[in-house]
């Protein structure tokens, strides 16, 4: 009898292929033994069909408020069960000026050393190895795996997406995906928009991250939802919708159940407006924000921030079981750290089981195959849902299919969540279809002369039994001044959607877009002394009303909102231009010329329309700097902020601040290396180094008073109060 090779392999002592649940201590056999043969067959079948040892993963998140810890991390990170994987996410771990320039800084190395030393000291003799890390300004994610389990990790890819105000990457997410044996895992660490009332902006950040966080591979592109287990950690910044006195009193009394009824994140999940189908463990710990640093006392500063569970750990997938979810009273930051530990099944279905499932009665039904969205406005999301029900006799899955030509699941103005899911028998899942026209998608939509734009897309949905169905989505979009060419806006003498009571018609062509003039004029009159100008986020609803006034011609006389909203709208307007104010030709000149030799000659390569707008904006910024003692702005800060909206930076589709998404990836296994964006230190401006950007700001802010507007063919210009500098 000739022994099959796999039988001989199993009989060999100290077999390499034997795992911890599968040991053979008998030596090699010289003859066939019937009983032993039965044992071998059973063991082999068990190896194919049984559940392997569950994977234990520890997830931690902490907003450091720009500080390094001044205490041991043991209380937060220690786990006597010695988890197989540690994934640690930090936010605001580096708020230094150079972090906004370089995207990746030496602060990550300090944390890398600290975390590795802590884990290996606590878990001796177990040894943890770093397998992946990613940084985006103040957001950092690092993953450690036990040394003996590293062989089970493969297909590691990391990505980052910035969604912060002005695209500075101060808000956004970093993520890692990898395969452990037969399961796929994705971990997202995010820092979403701050401020109590910014719920809609936080929701938008969530959708932007979902849309733009894409992992390239040999087999196509994976989203965060194309994984067996998805973990989302970080400072999500959702607050408690109650006043300070109520929250403090209930929190100190331990009445968390009452407070959670008013938790913004819980509300958004229940209403399916964000984090649909994500799960969270029971919260039995105090709010994690905001504390006086060095104490366990809620904020006593002048701002009196309302306590909230800003720091959260959510998950999605049916293979993970929560073991514990907790927070710890560490005092190095104004946030408290949070951690959770999960057990993940690593079961591999047998071939017989897969065949049985494939031959089963798989059937799905769709609540509708047509959706229509009326009255869509720029940067105002609209959501509808489609319900998919498993009407078959076995569990099954569905996924949306990429368009072969565009390599996208939908057109740029459309977002889908989730793109893939499994549904048990008799259960349903809601698919959120979101329409959002942003800076990337608007440039390809409406002609400037029409009053409305009809949008249409057909989505392909594939079910497990290879059956496909089509979902048609239509929308009516009202034209906007955002996403246009400078030349179009300058020639247009009326608002793009004029109302009967709108601003008077301009009688002649302008030197700069009237929308640009209106925004700058308002800030000049009411905001030059405003602290935090151009670095503090605006209010979501206020910015909607400002954009509507620009598109329809309504006056700002009755506007009662903040200057911050007007300032961010100005930045959005400049960034959304179909062609940036500073052309590619100028950027190439700046890249090829030493920064100390930059001069007024660099600006002369600009076309007249671009030249006029650039001089106009720089003249205004010089006036802003005159008031720096009150607004606390520096030339360097303005150089960073406005370089990001004036320069031709690469755009990542699907985000309203799309060119701020510094997408990059890193592979340390069999997955090939991909470079889809900016990844190196000092290249935070999409090819224009930080030094050159700062030099550009220094140059223009110093010399713009000596520049004059090109007259072109028109004699008039709507002059704001800063015209004497132009």
WOCOR-V958671 format. One record per backbone hydrogen bond with DSSP energy under -1.0 kcal/mol. NH is the residue of the N-H (numbers start at 1). CO is the residue of the C=O. E is the energy in kcal/mol with one decimal. If there is no record, write none. Layout:
BEGIN
nh	co	e
NH	CO	E
NH	CO	E
END
This chain:
BEGIN
nh	co	e
8	4	-2.2
9	5	-2.2
10	6	-1.8
11	7	-1.7
18	15	-1.1
22	19	-2.0
37	33	-2.9
38	34	-2.1
39	35	-2.0
40	36	-2.6
41	37	-2.5
42	38	-2.3
43	39	-2.6
44	40	-2.6
45	41	-2.4
46	42	-2.6
47	43	-2.4
48	44	-1.4
49	45	-2.1
50	46	-2.5
55	344	-2.8
57	342	-2.3
58	85	-3.2
59	340	-3.1
60	87	-2.3
61	338	-2.6
62	89	-1.7
64	91	-2.7
66	92	-3.7
67	64	-1.8
77	73	-2.5
78	74	-2.8
82	79	-2.1
84	56	-1.4
85	56	-1.8
86	144	-2.6
87	58	-2.7
88	142	-2.6
89	60	-3.2
90	140	-3.1
91	62	-1.7
93	138	-2.1
99	96	-1.2
100	97	-1.0
102	98	-2.9
103	99	-1.8
104	102	-2.2
108	105	-1.1
110	106	-1.4
111	107	-1.9
112	108	-2.4
113	109	-2.2
114	110	-2.1
115	111	-3.0
116	112	-2.0
117	113	-2.4
118	114	-2.1
119	115	-2.6
120	116	-2.3
121	117	-1.7
122	118	-2.4
123	119	-2.3
126	123	-2.4
129	145	-3.1
131	143	-2.6
132	143	-1.2
134	141	-2.2
136	139	-2.8
137	103	-1.7
139	136	-2.4
140	90	-2.4
141	134	-2.4
142	88	-2.0
143	132	-2.7
144	86	-3.1
145	129	-2.5
146	84	-2.0
147	127	-3.2
149	146	-1.6
150	147	-1.2
152	149	-2.0
153	150	-1.5
154	179	-2.2
157	177	-2.2
159	175	-2.2
161	173	-2.9
163	171	-2.6
164	171	-1.4
167	164	-2.5
168	165	-1.3
172	191	-1.9
173	161	-2.8
174	189	-2.4
175	159	-2.6
176	187	-2.0
177	157	-2.6
178	185	-2.2
179	154	-3.0
180	183	-2.7
181	152	-2.3
183	180	-2.5
185	178	-2.8
186	229	-2.4
187	176	-2.6
188	231	-2.9
189	174	-3.0
190	233	-2.3
191	172	-2.7
192	235	-2.0
198	195	-1.2
202	198	-2.0
203	199	-2.5
204	200	-2.3
205	201	-2.6
206	202	-2.2
207	203	-2.1
208	204	-2.8
209	205	-2.5
210	206	-2.4
211	207	-2.5
212	208	-2.3
213	209	-2.2
214	212	-1.5
215	222	-3.3
217	220	-1.7
220	217	-1.4
222	215	-2.9
226	223	-1.3
227	225	-1.1
229	184	-1.7
230	316	-2.7
231	186	-2.8
232	314	-2.5
233	188	-3.3
234	312	-1.2
235	190	-1.2
236	234	-1.2
236	310	-2.0
237	310	-1.0
241	262	-2.9
242	240	-2.4
247	243	-2.3
248	244	-2.7
249	245	-2.2
250	246	-2.5
251	247	-2.7
252	248	-2.6
253	249	-1.4
254	251	-1.2
255	250	-2.7
256	254	-1.8
259	255	-1.4
260	256	-2.7
262	259	-1.7
263	260	-1.1
264	239	-3.1
267	263	-2.1
268	264	-2.4
269	265	-2.5
270	266	-2.5
271	267	-1.9
272	269	-1.1
273	268	-2.2
274	268	-1.0
278	275	-1.7
279	315	-3.1
289	308	-1.5
291	334	-1.9
292	297	-2.7
294	331	-1.7
295	292	-1.9
299	290	-2.4
308	289	-3.3
310	308	-1.4
312	234	-2.3
314	232	-3.0
315	279	-2.1
316	230	-2.3
321	343	-2.5
323	341	-3.3
324	341	-1.2
326	339	-2.7
328	337	-1.7
330	328	-2.0
336	288	-1.9
338	61	-2.6
339	326	-2.8
340	59	-2.4
341	324	-2.0
342	57	-2.6
343	321	-2.7
344	55	-3.2
345	319	-2.5
354	350	-2.6
355	351	-2.3
356	352	-2.5
357	353	-2.3
358	354	-2.5
359	355	-2.0
362	360	-1.3
365	389	-2.2
367	387	-2.0
371	472	-2.6
373	474	-2.4
376	476	-3.4
379	437	-2.9
380	377	-1.8
382	435	-1.9
384	433	-2.1
386	431	-2.2
388	429	-2.7
389	365	-2.4
390	427	-2.6
391	363	-1.5
392	363	-1.3
393	361	-3.1
396	423	-2.2
398	421	-2.1
399	462	-2.2
400	419	-2.3
401	460	-2.5
403	408	-3.4
407	403	-2.8
414	411	-2.0
415	434	-2.8
417	432	-1.7
421	398	-1.8
423	396	-3.5
426	390	-1.9
427	424	-1.9
429	388	-2.2
431	386	-3.4
432	417	-3.0
433	384	-3.2
434	415	-3.0
435	382	-2.7
436	413	-2.7
442	438	-2.6
444	441	-1.2
445	442	-1.8
450	447	-1.3
453	477	-1.9
455	475	-3.3
457	473	-2.5
459	471	-3.2
461	469	-2.8
462	399	-2.9
463	467	-3.0
464	397	-1.6
466	463	-2.0
469	461	-2.3
471	459	-2.6
472	369	-2.7
473	457	-3.1
474	371	-2.5
475	455	-2.1
476	373	-2.4
477	453	-3.1
478	376	-2.4
489	485	-2.1
490	486	-2.6
491	487	-1.8
492	488	-1.5
497	551	-3.2
499	552	-1.5
502	499	-1.9
503	553	-2.0
506	493	-1.9
510	490	-1.4
517	513	-2.0
518	514	-2.6
519	515	-1.9
520	516	-2.3
521	517	-2.8
522	518	-1.8
523	519	-2.0
524	520	-2.7
525	521	-2.1
526	522	-2.2
527	523	-2.7
530	527	-1.6
532	631	-1.3
533	530	-1.4
535	532	-2.0
536	532	-1.7
543	539	-2.3
544	540	-1.4
545	541	-1.9
546	542	-2.0
547	543	-2.4
548	544	-2.1
549	545	-2.0
550	546	-2.1
551	547	-2.1
552	548	-2.2
553	549	-2.0
559	556	-1.8
566	562	-1.1
567	563	-2.7
568	564	-2.6
569	565	-1.9
570	566	-1.9
571	567	-1.9
572	568	-2.7
573	569	-2.5
574	570	-2.3
575	571	-2.4
576	572	-2.1
578	484	-2.2
582	646	-2.4
587	583	-2.0
588	584	-2.5
589	585	-1.7
590	586	-2.4
591	587	-2.2
592	588	-1.5
597	594	-1.8
598	595	-1.2
602	599	-1.7
603	600	-1.0
606	603	-1.8
611	607	-3.0
612	608	-2.7
613	609	-2.0
614	610	-2.6
615	611	-2.6
616	612	-2.4
617	613	-2.5
618	614	-2.6
619	615	-2.3
620	616	-1.7
621	617	-2.2
622	618	-2.1
623	619	-1.4
624	620	-1.8
625	621	-2.1
626	622	-1.1
627	624	-1.0
628	625	-1.7
630	627	-1.9
631	627	-2.5
632	628	-1.6
638	634	-2.2
639	635	-2.1
640	636	-2.2
641	637	-2.7
642	638	-2.6
643	639	-1.7
644	640	-1.3
646	642	-1.7
647	643	-1.9
649	647	-1.9
658	655	-1.4
660	657	-2.1
661	658	-1.7
662	660	-1.5
663	661	-2.3
683	680	-1.6
686	683	-1.2
693	689	-2.3
694	690	-2.6
695	691	-2.5
696	692	-2.5
697	693	-2.4
698	694	-2.8
699	695	-2.9
700	696	-2.7
701	697	-2.4
702	698	-1.5
703	699	-2.3
704	700	-2.0
706	703	-2.2
707	704	-1.2
709	726	-1.0
714	711	-1.2
719	717	-1.1
723	720	-1.8
725	722	-2.1
726	723	-1.8
END
